[in-house]
Structures are given as C-alpha cells and as structure tokens.
Amino acid sequence: HHQKAGGGVIRRVVQQLEQSGLVARKSKTSGRVITARGKKFVAEALK
C-alpha cells in the first residue's frame, strides 16, 4: 500500500537529514547526495 505525501512533509524530512549531516547538496541546481556519515548510519542500521 502507498499514499501520496505532501511536498512540505518530504521537504522537511530532507532538510532535517541535511541538518544532521546525513545528506548534502550536490550543487545549487542539482539534487542531494548521501554523505559518508549517512552511508555509515545506513550500514549500522542494517546490521
């Protein structure tokens, strides 16, 4: 099952990920990339 999420909710989550250092802006016009810290966090969560 899935349901559409409001853009504001998604935007806020991505902003929080940026603030915590798990993702970073690639450039002003491009999207975001997961940082080394974010990769480590995901790897630990999957253990």
The first five atom37 places (N, CA, C, CB, O) and aatype in JSON, in Angstrom:
{
  "aatype": [8, 8, 5, 11, 0, 7, 7, 7, 19, 9, 1, 1, 19, 19, 5, 5, 10, 6, 5, 15, 7, 10, 19, 0, 1, 11, 15, 11, 16, 15, 7, 1, 19, 9, 16, 0, 1, 7, 11, 11, 13, 19, 0, 6, 0, 10, 11],
  "atom_mask": [
    [1, 1, 1, 1, 1],
    [1, 1, 1, 1, 1],
    [1, 1, 1, 1, 1],
    [1, 1, 1, 1, 1],
    [1, 1, 1, 1, 1],
    [1, 1, 1, 0, 1],
    [1, 1, 1, 0, 1],
    [1, 1, 1, 0, 1],
    [1, 1, 1, 1, 1],
    [1, 1, 1, 1, 1],
    [1, 1, 1, 1, 1],
    [1, 1, 1, 1, 1],
    [1, 1, 1, 1, 1],
    [1, 1, 1, 1, 1],
    [1, 1, 1, 1, 1],
    [1, 1, 1, 1, 1],
    [1, 1, 1, 1, 1],
    [1, 1, 1, 1, 1],
    [1, 1, 1, 1, 1],
    [1, 1, 1, 1, 1],
    [1, 1, 1, 0, 1],
    [1, 1, 1, 1, 1],
    [1, 1, 1, 1, 1],
    [1, 1, 1, 1, 1],
    [1, 1, 1, 1, 1],
    [1, 1, 1, 1, 1],
    [1, 1, 1, 1, 1],
    [1, 1, 1, 1, 1],
    [1, 1, 1, 1, 1],
    [1, 1, 1, 1, 1],
    [1, 1, 1, 0, 1],
    [1, 1, 1, 1, 1],
    [1, 1, 1, 1, 1],
    [1, 1, 1, 1, 1],
    [1, 1, 1, 1, 1],
    [1, 1, 1, 1, 1],
    [1, 1, 1, 1, 1],
    [1, 1, 1, 0, 1],
    [1, 1, 1, 1, 1],
    [1, 1, 1, 1, 1],
    [1, 1, 1, 1, 1],
    [1, 1, 1, 1, 1],
    [1, 1, 1, 1, 1],
    [1, 1, 1, 1, 1],
    [1, 1, 1, 1, 1],
    [1, 1, 1, 1, 1],
    [1, 1, 1, 1, 1]
  ],
  "atom_positions": [
    [[0.83, -1.18, 0.0], [0.0, 0.0, 0.0], [0.88, 1.24, 0.0], [-0.95, 0.0, 1.21], [1.99, 1.23, 0.53]],
    [[0.39, 2.28, -0.58], [1.1, 3.55, -0.56], [0.1, 4.69, -0.6], [2.1, 3.66, -1.73], [-1.06, 4.52, -0.99]],
    [[0.57, 5.83, -0.19], [-0.27, 7.01, -0.22], [0.62, 8.21, -0.53], [-1.03, 7.2, 1.12], [1.77, 8.27, -0.09]],
    [[0.09, 9.14, -1.28], [0.86, 10.33, -1.6], [1.14, 11.13, -0.34], [0.11, 11.19, -2.64], [0.29, 11.25, 0.55]],
    [[2.35, 11.68, -0.28], [2.72, 12.53, 0.85], [2.78, 13.97, 0.37], [4.08, 12.09, 1.47], [3.12, 14.23, -0.79]],
    [[2.45, 14.87, 1.24], [2.53, 16.29, 0.89], [3.97, 16.71, 0.69], [0.0, 0.0, 0.0], [4.86, 16.21, 1.38]],
    [[4.21, 17.62, -0.24], [5.56, 18.08, -0.52], [6.23, 18.73, 0.68], [0.0, 0.0, 0.0], [7.45, 18.63, 0.83]],
    [[5.45, 19.37, 1.52], [6.02, 20.02, 2.7], [6.61, 19.01, 3.67], [0.0, 0.0, 0.0], [7.64, 19.28, 4.29]],
    [[5.97, 17.87, 3.81], [6.46, 16.84, 4.72], [7.78, 16.29, 4.21], [5.42, 15.7, 4.87], [8.75, 16.16, 4.96]],
    [[7.83, 15.97, 2.92], [9.05, 15.44, 2.32], [10.17, 16.46, 2.4], [8.8, 15.04, 0.85], [11.31, 16.12, 2.74]],
    [[9.87, 17.71, 2.1], [10.87, 18.78, 2.15], [11.45, 18.91, 3.55], [10.25, 20.12, 1.7], [12.66, 19.06, 3.71]],
    [[10.61, 18.85, 4.56], [11.06, 18.98, 5.95], [11.97, 17.82, 6.34], [9.85, 19.05, 6.9], [12.98, 18.03, 7.01]],
    [[11.63, 16.62, 5.94], [12.46, 15.45, 6.25], [13.83, 15.59, 5.61], [11.77, 14.14, 5.76], [14.85, 15.34, 6.25]],
    [[13.86, 16.01, 4.35], [15.14, 16.18, 3.65], [15.97, 17.28, 4.32], [14.91, 16.51, 2.16], [17.18, 17.15, 4.43]],
    [[15.33, 18.35, 4.75], [16.04, 19.42, 5.45], [16.63, 18.92, 6.76], [15.09, 20.61, 5.73], [17.75, 19.29, 7.12]],
    [[15.91, 18.07, 7.47], [16.41, 17.52, 8.72], [17.6, 16.59, 8.47], [15.3, 16.77, 9.46], [18.55, 16.57, 9.25]],
    [[17.53, 15.83, 7.38], [18.66, 14.97, 7.02], [19.9, 15.81, 6.7], [18.3, 14.08, 5.81], [21.02, 15.44, 7.05]],
    [[19.69, 16.94, 6.04], [20.8, 17.86, 5.75], [21.38, 18.43, 7.04], [20.32, 19.01, 4.83], [22.6, 18.47, 7.21]],
    [[20.53, 18.86, 7.94], [20.98, 19.45, 9.2], [21.77, 18.45, 10.04], [19.79, 19.97, 9.99], [22.69, 18.84, 10.76]],
    [[21.41, 17.18, 9.96], [22.11, 16.16, 10.74], [23.38, 15.67, 10.04], [21.19, 14.99, 11.0], [24.13, 14.88, 10.61]],
    [[23.62, 16.13, 8.82], [24.84, 15.77, 8.12], [24.78, 14.45, 7.39], [0.0, 0.0, 0.0], [25.82, 13.93, 6.97]],
    [[23.6, 13.89, 7.23], [23.47, 12.6, 6.55], [23.36, 12.75, 5.04], [22.26, 11.86, 7.08], [23.7, 11.82, 4.31]],
    [[22.9, 13.89, 4.58], [22.89, 14.2, 3.15], [23.42, 15.61, 2.96], [21.44, 14.05, 2.55], [23.4, 16.42, 3.89]],
    [[23.89, 15.9, 1.75], [24.42, 17.22, 1.45], [23.97, 17.62, 0.05], [25.97, 17.25, 1.55], [23.71, 16.77, -0.79]],
    [[23.88, 18.92, -0.18], [23.54, 19.41, -1.51], [24.71, 19.15, -2.44], [23.16, 20.92, -1.49], [25.86, 19.45, -2.1]],
    [[24.42, 18.61, -3.61], [25.46, 18.36, -4.6], [25.9, 19.69, -5.21], [24.97, 17.39, -5.7], [27.09, 19.95, -5.34]],
    [[24.94, 20.5, -5.57], [25.18, 21.86, -6.04], [23.88, 22.63, -5.88], [25.69, 21.89, -7.53], [22.87, 22.07, -5.47]],
    [[23.92, 23.89, -6.21], [22.73, 24.72, -6.03], [21.57, 24.23, -6.89], [23.06, 26.18, -6.38], [20.41, 24.31, -6.46]],
    [[21.86, 23.73, -8.1], [20.79, 23.33, -9.01], [20.57, 21.83, -9.05], [21.09, 23.82, -10.4], [19.51, 21.37, -9.49]],
    [[21.55, 21.04, -8.6], [21.38, 19.59, -8.59], [20.68, 19.15, -7.32], [22.74, 18.88, -8.73], [20.29, 19.97, -6.49]],
    [[20.54, 17.86, -7.18], [19.89, 17.32, -6.0], [20.84, 17.18, -4.83], [0.0, 0.0, 0.0], [21.77, 17.97, -4.67]],
    [[20.59, 16.19, -4.01], [21.41, 15.96, -2.83], [22.05, 14.59, -2.93], [20.56, 16.07, -1.54], [21.58, 13.71, -3.66]],
    [[23.14, 14.41, -2.18], [23.84, 13.13, -2.15], [24.0, 12.7, -0.7], [25.23, 13.23, -2.86], [24.05, 13.53, 0.2]],
    [[24.08, 11.4, -0.5], [24.3, 10.88, 0.85], [25.78, 11.05, 1.18], [23.85, 9.38, 0.96], [26.64, 10.78, 0.35]],
    [[26.06, 11.49, 2.39], [27.43, 11.72, 2.82], [28.03, 10.43, 3.36], [27.49, 12.84, 3.89], [27.33, 9.44, 3.52]],
    [[29.33, 10.46, 3.64], [29.99, 9.3, 4.24], [29.34, 8.97, 5.58], [31.52, 9.56, 4.42], [29.16, 7.8, 5.93]],
    [[28.99, 10.01, 6.32], [28.31, 9.81, 7.62], [26.95, 9.14, 7.41], [28.13, 11.16, 8.36], [26.55, 8.27, 8.19]],
    [[26.24, 9.55, 6.36], [24.95, 8.95, 6.04], [25.08, 7.49, 5.65], [0.0, 0.0, 0.0], [24.26, 6.66, 6.04]],
    [[26.11, 7.17, 4.86], [26.36, 5.78, 4.46], [26.67, 4.92, 5.67], [27.51, 5.7, 3.44], [26.19, 3.79, 5.77]],
    [[27.47, 5.46, 6.58], [27.81, 4.73, 7.8], [26.56, 4.48, 8.64], [28.86, 5.5, 8.62], [26.37, 3.39, 9.18]],
    [[25.71, 5.5, 8.75], [24.47, 5.38, 9.53], [23.58, 4.27, 8.96], [23.72, 6.71, 9.53], [23.05, 3.45, 9.71]],
    [[23.43, 4.25, 7.64], [22.59, 3.23, 6.99], [23.19, 1.85, 7.2], [22.43, 3.53, 5.48], [22.47, 0.9, 7.49]],
    [[24.51, 1.72, 7.04], [25.18, 0.43, 7.22], [24.97, -0.1, 8.64], [26.68, 0.55, 6.91], [24.71, -1.28, 8.83]],
    [[25.09, 0.78, 9.63], [24.88, 0.37, 11.02], [23.43, -0.02, 11.27], [25.29, 1.5, 11.97], [23.16, -0.96, 12.02]],
    [[22.51, 0.69, 10.66], [21.08, 0.4, 10.86], [20.7, -0.94, 10.26], [20.23, 1.51, 10.24], [19.77, -1.6, 10.74]],
    [[21.41, -1.37, 9.22], [21.09, -2.63, 8.55], [21.67, -3.84, 9.25], [21.58, -2.59, 7.13], [21.33, -4.97, 8.91]],
    [[22.54, -3.63, 10.22], [23.16, -4.76, 10.94], [22.17, -5.39, 11.88], [24.39, -4.31, 11.71], [22.51, -6.36, 12.57]]
  ]
}
